[in-house]
Amino acid sequence: MKKLFSLLLVLGSATLASCATSPATINIPVASTANVAVPAAASTTARPARGEIIFAAVGFDALPDWATTDVHAARLSFINSCTRIMALADNAFLAPRGQYAGTKRQWAAACDAARDTSASDSQFWTDNFAPWSIRTSAGDVGRLTSYYEPIVPASLTPDAINNEPLFSLPPDLITLDLGLFDPNLAAKKIVGRVSGNGFVPYLSRAEITVQNTRPIAFAKIGDALTIQVQGSGRLALPDGRQVRVAHVATNGHPFRSPSQELIRRGILPANGAGMAALMHWFETAPPELAREVINANPRTVFFDFTEIADPNEGPKGTQGVPLVASGSMAIDPSFHAFGVPIFISAFNGRVAVASAPFTRLAITQDTGGAIKGAIRGDLFWGTGVQAGIDGGNVNHDTNWWVLLPKGIDPTLANPL
């Protein structure tokens, strides 16, 4: 009982600390229930729905290259998301945060229409949705990166080549949803463990070893890092089988980019630290230095095996549905609900081998440790080596337009 009482005291302190260090959080009103309907009336004045996002109604002709953008992958991805949306109560918001997206009832018709093969992909979107431009007080330019599902050689036991562990979920790791203690902290979580009579941060990457945490597989250090960064991957085992490892939790520490660490040390140039260069460096670096660099990122991802029922199907994202190449995207759930279509215009590549400007329509289905902000996305590029090469060329400035079922007005959600 004393330990439990102490833990509750620590949780209360953590909640207050979160409010003190994240002033934007306490200024964003969040409904105390998920069963409040969003008004569907039109609004002539666009204003922030959450204190951060500013919406404005536009036509599809305002979306750059809409007519030539391939929107089929997004439709397939949206159908996947509808399985989760339609499982909600009729008046339930799609998420406690991102209430601008409305309720399950307001998405039902669009989810039904998505499977109607008589309508072309473009017609489906224009018949059922209306676009809204997104901006914040800082402007309308955000950042887009990309991730993929790697396939790497691995072993279930360590050997001379595969000796970097991928760890299973530790039994003492606890993830706490602070929204249960304060609705203003919905979607905010802390990770830690009980130590004595207190609740403390979980072990850092350097402190997690095979002596205190169970490994589920082993790979080369660079390949293991790739799976950590991407959040999931397929392991090619010595007997020819492939198994998928999927993210189940992190140790709660902030993500620090190994590429940025190599740039900071002067080992790689700022415009030449992409995934290919990073992997090549780990292949040739002295083991002690490689360990220093990888441990400079205190964040660790824990994994579990999942079945590959269909080799053509992507891994599951945070929403719990399979990701679709070029049709699924990771976002910050502090701002957006899952299942929302976002039209992306990517330009001004930030890396030396950046892709040319491009447009996509993608569905919000995943999250990532480095994906923070209202116009910050990570586009799922697919599975395998080529997806990794192509996706590694995506690091762009971006403009966003959110597509919402007709009748939803995001400017009326959570009025200030």
Backbone hydrogen bonds, N-H to C=O, Kabsch-Sander energy under -0.5 kcal/mol:
donor,donor_aa,acceptor,acceptor_aa,energy
5,F,1,M,-2.7
6,S,2,K,-2.5
7,L,3,K,-2.2
8,L,4,L,-2.3
9,L,5,F,-1.9
10,V,6,S,-2.2
11,L,7,L,-2.4
12,G,8,L,-2.1
13,S,9,L,-2.1
14,A,10,V,-2.7
15,T,11,L,-2.3
16,L,12,G,-2.0
17,A,13,S,-2.6
18,S,14,A,-2.4
19,C,15,T,-1.9
20,A,16,L,-2.0
21,T,17,A,-2.1
22,S,18,S,-1.4
25,T,22,S,-1.8
26,I,22,S,-0.8
27,N,23,P,-0.9
28,I,25,T,-1.3
37,A,35,N,-0.5
46,A,44,T,-0.6
49,A,53,I,-1.4
54,I,135,R,-3.5
55,F,53,I,-0.5
56,A,133,S,-1.2
58,V,131,P,-2.0
62,A,59,G,-1.9
63,L,60,F,-1.5
66,W,63,L,-1.8
68,T,65,D,-0.9
69,T,65,D,-1.0
69,T,66,W,-0.9
71,V,69,T,-0.7
75,R,71,V,-1.3
76,L,72,H,-2.1
77,S,73,A,-2.4
78,F,74,A,-2.7
79,I,75,R,-2.2
80,N,76,L,-1.6
81,S,77,S,-2.1
82,C,78,F,-2.2
83,T,79,I,-0.8
83,T,80,N,-1.0
84,R,80,N,-0.5
84,R,81,S,-1.3
85,I,81,S,-2.3
86,M,82,C,-2.7
87,A,84,R,-0.7
88,L,85,I,-1.6
92,A,89,A,-1.9
93,F,34,A,-1.6
94,L,102,G,-1.9
101,A,98,G,-1.9
102,G,99,Q,-1.9
104,K,92,A,-2.2
105,R,90,D,-2.6
106,Q,103,T,-0.7
107,W,103,T,-0.6
107,W,104,K,-1.5
108,A,104,K,-0.9
108,A,105,R,-0.6
111,C,107,W,-2.4
112,D,108,A,-2.2
113,A,109,A,-2.3
114,A,110,A,-1.6
115,R,111,C,-0.5
115,R,112,D,-0.9
116,D,113,A,-1.8
117,T,115,R,-1.1
119,A,116,D,-1.4
124,F,120,S,-2.6
125,W,121,D,-1.8
126,T,122,S,-2.4
127,D,123,Q,-2.6
128,N,124,F,-1.5
129,F,125,W,-2.0
130,A,404,L,-2.7
132,W,402,V,-2.2
133,S,56,A,-2.7
134,I,400,W,-1.8
135,R,54,I,-1.5
136,T,139,G,-2.6
139,G,136,T,-1.7
142,G,140,D,-0.5
142,G,398,T,-3.1
143,R,375,I,-2.0
144,L,396,H,-2.8
145,T,377,G,-2.2
146,S,394,V,-0.6
147,Y,379,L,-2.2
149,E,382,G,-2.8
152,V,234,R,-2.5
154,A,236,A,-2.0
155,S,218,F,-2.5
159,D,162,N,-2.0
163,N,161,I,-1.1
163,N,219,A,-0.6
164,E,219,A,-2.7
166,L,217,A,-2.6
167,F,165,P,-0.5
168,S,214,R,-3.0
169,L,303,F,-0.5
173,L,170,P,-1.3
174,I,192,G,-2.8
176,L,174,I,-0.5
176,L,190,I,-3.1
178,L,176,L,-0.8
178,L,188,K,-2.3
179,G,188,K,-0.6
180,L,177,D,-1.6
181,F,178,L,-1.6
182,D,178,L,-1.8
185,L,182,D,-2.5
186,A,183,P,-1.4
188,K,185,L,-2.3
190,I,176,L,-1.9
192,G,174,I,-2.4
193,R,200,V,-2.4
195,S,198,G,-2.9
198,G,195,S,-2.2
200,V,193,R,-2.8
200,V,198,G,-0.5
202,Y,191,V,-0.7
202,Y,251,N,-0.5
205,R,298,P,-1.2
207,E,204,S,-0.9
208,I,204,S,-0.9
208,I,205,R,-1.0
209,T,207,E,-0.6
212,N,209,T,-1.0
213,T,209,T,-1.7
216,I,166,L,-3.2
217,A,166,L,-1.1
218,F,155,S,-3.0
219,A,164,E,-2.3
224,A,220,K,-3.0
225,L,221,I,-2.1
226,T,222,G,-2.0
227,I,223,D,-2.1
228,Q,224,A,-2.1
229,V,225,L,-2.8
230,Q,226,T,-2.7
231,G,227,I,-2.0
233,G,245,V,-2.0
234,R,150,P,-3.2
235,L,243,V,-3.7
236,A,152,V,-3.0
236,A,234,R,-0.5
237,L,235,L,-0.8
237,L,241,R,-2.6
240,G,237,L,-2.2
243,V,235,L,-1.9
244,R,306,T,-1.2
245,V,233,G,-2.9
246,A,304,D,-2.8
247,H,231,G,-1.3
248,V,302,F,-2.8
249,A,302,F,-1.1
251,N,300,T,-1.7
261,E,257,S,-1.7
262,L,258,P,-2.1
263,I,259,S,-2.1
264,R,260,Q,-2.7
265,R,261,E,-1.8
266,G,263,I,-1.4
267,I,262,L,-2.3
268,L,262,L,-1.2
272,G,269,P,-1.8
278,L,274,G,-2.5
279,M,275,M,-2.6
280,H,276,A,-2.2
281,W,277,A,-2.1
282,F,278,L,-2.1
283,E,279,M,-1.7
284,T,280,H,-1.2
284,T,281,W,-0.7
285,A,281,W,-1.8
290,A,286,P,-2.6
291,R,287,P,-2.2
292,E,288,E,-1.8
293,V,289,L,-2.4
294,I,290,A,-2.5
295,N,291,R,-2.1
296,A,292,E,-0.8
296,A,293,V,-0.6
297,N,294,I,-0.9
299,R,254,P,-0.5
302,F,249,A,-3.1
303,F,167,F,-3.0
304,D,246,A,-1.5
306,T,244,R,-2.5
309,A,307,E,-1.0
313,E,310,D,-2.2
314,G,323,L,-0.8
317,G,321,V,-2.1
319,Q,365,Q,-2.3
320,G,317,G,-1.7
323,L,315,P,-2.9
326,S,380,F,-3.2
327,G,324,V,-2.3
328,S,324,V,-1.1
329,M,363,I,-2.4
330,A,378,D,-2.9
331,I,366,D,-2.7
332,D,373,G,-0.5
335,F,332,D,-2.1
336,H,332,D,-1.7
339,G,364,T,-3.6
340,V,337,A,-0.7
342,I,362,A,-3.1
343,F,401,W,-3.4
344,I,360,R,-3.5
345,S,399,N,-2.2
346,A,344,I,-0.5
346,A,358,F,-3.1
347,F,397,D,-2.6
350,R,395,N,-3.5
352,A,271,N,-0.9
354,A,351,V,-1.8
355,S,393,N,-2.3
358,F,346,A,-1.6
360,R,344,I,-1.9
362,A,342,I,-2.3
363,I,327,G,-2.3
364,T,340,V,-2.0
365,Q,329,M,-2.5
365,Q,363,I,-0.7
366,D,329,M,-1.5
371,I,368,G,-1.5
372,K,370,A,-1.2
376,R,373,G,-0.8
377,G,143,R,-2.2
378,D,330,A,-1.8
379,L,145,T,-2.9
380,F,328,S,-2.6
381,W,147,Y,-3.1
384,G,149,E,-2.7
388,G,384,G,-1.7
389,I,385,V,-2.3
390,D,386,Q,-3.0
391,G,387,A,-2.6
392,G,388,G,-1.6
393,N,390,D,-1.4
394,V,391,G,-1.7
395,N,393,N,-0.8
396,H,144,L,-2.4
397,D,347,F,-2.0
397,D,348,N,-0.7
398,T,142,G,-1.5
399,N,345,S,-2.0
401,W,343,F,-1.8
402,V,132,W,-2.6
403,L,341,P,-2.6
404,L,130,A,-2.4
404,L,402,V,-0.6
406,K,128,N,-1.7
408,I,405,P,-2.0
409,D,39,P,-0.8
409,D,407,G,-0.5
412,L,409,D,-1.7
413,A,410,P,-0.8
